């Protein structure tokens, strides 16, 4: 019956790459401690893939950092994040810091693939300036881009929370770019016609608490 289902609750949760890498393991582990009998399925993908799965009811709700495109989706920002512009400490731009957008785009760019929330925000931030660029590298994996930046192959733009450990180690450095706004929110999204179960509501509430502490 429904009550029993609620207690043994199967949750189908989506996460964009950043959230799936950095936040979701902690969320699921914390929820499992409170509800050891719950079954949580997580699907990690680019923000546009996750949005599609919400629309097709393949997942119940999701945490993404991208921009939502469908009017059928409720989008609620629960946490702040930003993108970091990073490069090797030996990159010629390090000496010119803070750099202009032109200087940034004069270097090879190592970017996430189209469809990722990170790439979309970067394009969004540049759109008003009408600059064009072609990335040297495009990758769905953050690690490939971080390693390419470490080796001095160019400049990467990645979520701060995914590169903070490398920044602390000093293997890459963050560049300040004048007039480029890369702050963003991390959102909880679900279909506006979706009736969220109590376990789903509880999971979402727990994420809000974590988000407030971050």
C-alpha positions as CSV (number, residue, x, y, z in Angstrom):
1,X,0.0,0.0,0.0
2,X,1.0,3.6,-0.3
3,X,2.1,4.0,3.3
4,X,4.3,1.0,3.1
5,X,5.7,2.3,-0.2
6,X,6.4,5.7,1.4
7,X,8.4,4.0,4.2
8,X,10.4,1.8,1.9
9,X,10.5,4.7,-0.5
10,X,12.1,4.3,-3.9
11,X,13.5,7.7,-5.0
12,X,14.6,8.4,-8.5
13,X,16.9,11.5,-8.3
14,X,18.7,13.3,-11.1
15,X,21.9,15.3,-10.7
16,X,24.0,17.4,-13.0
17,X,27.7,16.5,-13.2
18,X,28.8,19.0,-10.6
19,X,26.1,18.1,-8.1
20,X,26.5,14.4,-8.8
21,X,30.2,14.5,-8.3
22,X,30.5,16.8,-5.3
23,X,27.2,16.9,-3.4
24,X,24.9,13.9,-4.2
25,X,27.1,11.2,-2.5
26,X,26.9,13.2,0.8
27,X,23.1,13.7,0.4
28,X,22.3,10.1,-0.3
29,X,24.6,8.8,2.5
30,X,22.9,11.2,5.0
31,X,19.4,10.1,3.9
32,X,20.3,6.4,4.1
33,X,21.4,6.9,7.7
34,X,17.9,8.2,8.6
35,X,16.0,5.8,6.3
36,X,18.2,2.6,5.9
37,X,15.3,0.8,4.1
38,X,15.0,3.5,1.3
39,X,16.1,2.7,-2.2
40,X,17.7,5.7,-3.9
41,X,18.5,5.6,-7.7
42,X,20.6,8.4,-8.9
43,X,21.1,9.4,-12.5
44,X,24.0,11.8,-13.2
45,X,24.2,13.6,-16.5
46,X,24.4,17.0,-18.2
47,X,21.8,19.5,-17.2
48,X,19.8,19.2,-20.4
49,X,19.7,15.4,-20.2
50,X,18.4,15.6,-16.6
51,X,15.7,18.2,-17.7
52,X,14.6,15.8,-20.4
53,X,14.3,12.9,-17.9
54,X,12.1,15.1,-15.6
55,X,9.8,15.9,-18.5
56,X,9.5,12.2,-19.3
57,X,8.9,11.2,-15.7
58,X,12.0,9.0,-15.6
59,X,13.1,10.7,-12.4
60,X,11.1,12.3,-9.6
61,X,13.2,15.4,-9.0
62,X,16.8,16.6,-9.5
63,X,19.5,19.0,-8.4
64,X,21.1,20.8,-11.3
65,X,23.2,24.0,-11.8
66,X,22.1,24.7,-15.3
67,X,19.4,27.0,-16.7
68,X,15.9,25.4,-17.0
69,X,14.3,25.7,-20.4
70,X,10.8,24.2,-20.0
71,X,7.9,26.0,-18.4
72,X,6.6,22.7,-17.1
73,X,9.4,22.5,-14.6
74,X,9.5,24.1,-11.1
75,X,12.9,25.4,-10.4
76,X,13.9,26.4,-6.9
77,X,17.4,27.8,-6.1
78,X,18.7,26.3,-2.8
79,X,22.4,27.0,-2.9
80,X,24.9,29.4,-4.4
81,X,28.0,28.5,-6.4
82,X,30.2,30.1,-9.0
83,X,32.4,29.2,-11.9
84,X,36.1,29.6,-11.6
85,X,38.4,30.6,-14.5
86,X,41.5,28.5,-13.9
87,X,44.9,27.9,-15.5
88,X,48.5,26.7,-14.8
89,X,50.5,29.0,-12.5
90,X,52.9,29.3,-15.4
91,X,50.2,30.7,-17.8
92,X,51.2,34.1,-19.3
93,X,47.9,35.6,-18.1
94,X,48.8,35.0,-14.4
95,X,51.2,38.0,-14.5
96,X,48.5,40.3,-16.0
97,X,45.8,39.5,-13.4
98,X,43.0,40.7,-13.2
99,X,42.6,40.1,-16.9
100,X,40.1,41.4,-19.5
101,X,37.6,39.2,-21.3
102,X,39.7,39.8,-24.5
103,X,42.8,38.6,-22.8
104,X,40.9,35.5,-21.6
105,X,39.6,34.7,-25.0
106,X,43.1,35.2,-26.6
107,X,44.2,32.0,-24.8
108,X,43.0,28.4,-25.8
109,X,39.8,27.5,-24.0
110,X,39.2,24.1,-22.3
111,X,35.5,23.9,-21.8
112,X,32.7,21.5,-20.8
113,X,30.6,20.2,-23.6
114,X,27.5,22.0,-25.0
115,X,24.4,21.1,-23.0
116,X,26.2,21.3,-19.6
117,X,25.1,23.9,-17.1
118,X,28.7,25.2,-16.8
119,X,29.1,25.7,-20.5
120,X,25.7,27.4,-20.8
121,X,26.4,29.8,-18.0
122,X,29.8,30.8,-19.5
123,X,28.2,31.4,-22.9
124,X,25.4,33.3,-21.2
125,X,28.0,35.5,-19.4
126,X,29.7,36.3,-22.7
127,X,26.6,36.7,-24.8
128,X,26.1,40.4,-24.0
129,X,29.6,41.2,-25.2
130,X,29.2,39.5,-28.6
131,X,32.5,37.8,-28.5
132,X,33.0,34.6,-30.5
133,X,35.4,31.8,-29.6
134,X,36.1,28.2,-30.5
135,X,37.2,25.9,-27.6
136,X,40.5,24.0,-28.0
137,X,39.1,21.2,-25.8
138,X,35.6,20.1,-25.1
139,X,35.0,17.4,-22.5
140,X,32.2,16.0,-20.4
141,X,34.8,15.2,-17.7
142,X,36.1,17.8,-15.4
143,X,39.3,15.9,-14.7
144,X,40.5,16.0,-18.3
145,X,40.0,19.8,-18.4
146,X,41.8,20.3,-15.0
147,X,44.7,18.2,-16.2
148,X,44.9,20.0,-19.5
149,X,44.9,23.4,-17.6
150,X,47.6,22.0,-15.2
151,X,49.8,21.2,-18.2
152,X,49.5,24.7,-19.5
153,X,47.3,23.9,-22.5
154,X,45.0,26.8,-21.9
155,X,42.3,28.3,-19.6
156,X,39.4,26.3,-18.2
157,X,36.1,27.5,-16.7
158,X,34.7,25.1,-14.2
159,X,32.5,25.0,-11.1
160,X,34.5,26.3,-8.1
161,X,33.5,23.3,-5.9
162,X,35.0,20.9,-8.4
163,X,38.4,22.6,-8.5
164,X,38.8,23.9,-5.0
165,X,41.1,21.1,-3.9
166,X,43.4,21.6,-6.9
167,X,43.4,25.4,-6.2
168,X,44.4,24.7,-2.6
169,X,47.2,22.5,-3.7
170,X,48.4,25.3,-6.1
171,X,48.5,23.0,-9.2
172,X,46.2,25.4,-10.9
173,X,45.4,29.1,-10.0
174,X,42.2,31.1,-10.4
175,X,42.2,34.2,-12.6
176,X,40.0,37.2,-11.9
177,X,38.3,38.4,-15.1
178,X,37.0,41.9,-15.2
179,X,33.3,42.4,-15.9
180,X,32.5,38.7,-16.2
181,X,29.8,37.5,-13.8
182,X,30.0,33.8,-13.2
183,X,27.9,33.4,-10.0
184,X,25.1,30.9,-10.2
185,X,22.6,29.0,-8.2
186,X,22.1,25.3,-7.7
187,X,18.5,24.4,-8.2
188,X,16.0,21.7,-7.1
189,X,13.8,20.9,-10.1
190,X,10.7,18.8,-10.6
191,X,7.7,18.6,-13.0
192,X,5.0,21.1,-12.0
193,X,2.4,18.3,-12.1
194,X,4.5,15.9,-10.1
195,X,3.1,14.9,-6.7
196,X,6.2,14.6,-4.5
197,X,6.0,11.8,-1.9
198,X,6.9,12.4,1.7
199,X,10.4,10.7,1.2
200,X,11.0,13.0,-1.7
201,X,10.0,16.1,0.2
202,X,12.2,15.0,3.1
203,X,15.2,14.5,0.8
204,X,14.7,17.9,-0.7
205,X,14.4,19.5,2.7
206,X,17.6,17.9,3.8
207,X,19.4,19.3,0.7
208,X,18.1,22.8,1.6
209,X,19.7,22.4,5.1
210,X,23.0,21.3,3.6
211,X,22.8,24.1,1.1
212,X,22.2,26.7,3.9
213,X,25.4,25.4,5.7
214,X,27.6,25.5,2.6
